[in-house]
Amino acid sequence: MMGVHEHEGQAMHTTSPLTSDDAVDIEVTLLGFGLSDDEANWTGPTGEVIYFNVVP
């Protein structure tokens, strides 16, 4: 998913069923905090990347 906005700060993202039992690498890039139509004034950890690995 790209460019997702969540006004309340919590969201759930799902994928199609995986075709393998292999581990999955996930990367989330924080774009900042602010209103979706006011990107110029977003604050917070912009550009920070969070990595994690999930084993189905």
C-alpha atoms as an extended CHARMM CRD file, in Angstrom:
* protein
*
        56  EXT
         1         1  MET       CA              0.0000000000        0.0000000000        0.0000000000  PROA      1               0.0000000000
         2         2  MET       CA              1.2390000000        3.4430000000       -0.7870000000  PROA      2               0.0000000000
         3         3  GLY       CA              0.1420000000        6.8330000000        0.5280000000  PROA      3               0.0000000000
         4         4  VAL       CA             -2.2120000000        5.5240000000        3.2110000000  PROA      4               0.0000000000
         5         5  HSD       CA             -3.6990000000        8.0860000000        5.5920000000  PROA      5               0.0000000000
         6         6  GLU       CA             -5.2880000000        7.2310000000        8.9360000000  PROA      6               0.0000000000
         7         7  HSD       CA             -6.9350000000       10.1180000000       10.7740000000  PROA      7               0.0000000000
         8         8  GLU       CA             -7.2520000000        8.3470000000       14.1540000000  PROA      8               0.0000000000
         9         9  GLY       CA             -3.6850000000        6.9700000000       14.1310000000  PROA      9               0.0000000000
        10        10  GLN       CA             -4.5890000000        3.2860000000       13.9620000000  PROA      10              0.0000000000
        11        11  ALA       CA             -5.0820000000        1.1710000000       10.8670000000  PROA      11              0.0000000000
        12        12  MET       CA             -5.1350000000       -2.4530000000        9.7850000000  PROA      12              0.0000000000
        13        13  HSD       CA             -3.7000000000       -3.5990000000        6.4850000000  PROA      13              0.0000000000
        14        14  THR       CA             -4.2230000000       -7.0580000000        5.0690000000  PROA      14              0.0000000000
        15        15  THR       CA             -2.7540000000       -8.8970000000        2.1080000000  PROA      15              0.0000000000
        16        16  SER       CA             -3.9330000000      -11.6250000000       -0.1740000000  PROA      16              0.0000000000
        17        17  PRO       CA             -3.2120000000      -15.1270000000        1.1460000000  PROA      17              0.0000000000
        18        18  LEU       CA              0.4920000000      -15.9030000000        0.9880000000  PROA      18              0.0000000000
        19        19  THR       CA              1.5810000000      -18.6410000000       -1.4000000000  PROA      19              0.0000000000
        20        20  SER       CA              4.5280000000      -19.6860000000        0.7660000000  PROA      20              0.0000000000
        21        21  ASP       CA              5.3830000000      -20.3970000000        4.3940000000  PROA      21              0.0000000000
        22        22  ASP       CA              8.5680000000      -18.3400000000        4.0450000000  PROA      22              0.0000000000
        23        23  ALA       CA              9.1640000000      -15.3070000000        6.2640000000  PROA      23              0.0000000000
        24        24  VAL       CA              7.9560000000      -11.9450000000        4.9600000000  PROA      24              0.0000000000
        25        25  ASP       CA              9.9750000000       -8.7130000000        5.2590000000  PROA      25              0.0000000000
        26        26  ILE       CA              7.8270000000       -5.6310000000        5.8860000000  PROA      26              0.0000000000
        27        27  GLU       CA              8.9820000000       -2.0150000000        5.5630000000  PROA      27              0.0000000000
        28        28  VAL       CA              6.9100000000        0.9520000000        6.7460000000  PROA      28              0.0000000000
        29        29  THR       CA              7.9930000000        4.5270000000        5.9680000000  PROA      29              0.0000000000
        30        30  LEU       CA              6.5190000000        7.2030000000        8.2220000000  PROA      30              0.0000000000
        31        31  LEU       CA              5.4420000000       10.2180000000        6.1970000000  PROA      31              0.0000000000
        32        32  GLY       CA              4.6310000000       12.4980000000        9.1430000000  PROA      32              0.0000000000
        33        33  PHE       CA              1.6520000000       13.6530000000       11.1520000000  PROA      33              0.0000000000
        34        34  GLY       CA             -0.9750000000       16.0500000000        9.8730000000  PROA      34              0.0000000000
        35        35  LEU       CA             -4.0640000000       16.4290000000        7.7580000000  PROA      35              0.0000000000
        36        36  SER       CA             -4.0850000000       14.5320000000        4.4600000000  PROA      36              0.0000000000
        37        37  ASP       CA             -4.7740000000       17.7260000000        2.4750000000  PROA      37              0.0000000000
        38        38  ASP       CA             -2.0630000000       19.7790000000        4.2460000000  PROA      38              0.0000000000
        39        39  GLU       CA              1.1410000000       17.8220000000        3.5860000000  PROA      39              0.0000000000
        40        40  ALA       CA              3.2980000000       20.9750000000        3.6650000000  PROA      40              0.0000000000
        41        41  ASN       CA              2.6380000000       21.2800000000        7.4270000000  PROA      41              0.0000000000
        42        42  TRP       CA              3.1650000000       17.6530000000        8.4520000000  PROA      42              0.0000000000
        43        43  THR       CA              5.3580000000       17.1710000000       11.5090000000  PROA      43              0.0000000000
        44        44  GLY       CA              6.9630000000       14.2970000000       13.3570000000  PROA      44              0.0000000000
        45        45  PRO       CA              9.2540000000       11.5230000000       12.1820000000  PROA      45              0.0000000000
        46        46  THR       CA              9.0680000000       12.1000000000        8.4270000000  PROA      46              0.0000000000
        47        47  GLY       CA             10.9950000000        9.6140000000        6.3210000000  PROA      47              0.0000000000
        48        48  GLU       CA             11.7660000000        7.3150000000        9.2580000000  PROA      48              0.0000000000
        49        49  VAL       CA             11.6410000000        3.6400000000        8.2460000000  PROA      49              0.0000000000
        50        50  ILE       CA             10.4810000000        0.7420000000       10.4100000000  PROA      50              0.0000000000
        51        51  TYR       CA             11.4580000000       -2.7930000000        9.3800000000  PROA      51              0.0000000000
        52        52  PHE       CA             10.0920000000       -6.0550000000       10.7200000000  PROA      52              0.0000000000
        53        53  ASN       CA              9.8870000000       -9.6880000000        9.7260000000  PROA      53              0.0000000000
        54        54  VAL       CA              6.7950000000      -11.8730000000        9.9870000000  PROA      54              0.0000000000
        55        55  VAL       CA              6.7820000000      -15.6540000000        9.9020000000  PROA      55              0.0000000000
        56        56  PRO       CA              3.3910000000      -17.0200000000        8.8030000000  PROA      56              0.0000000000
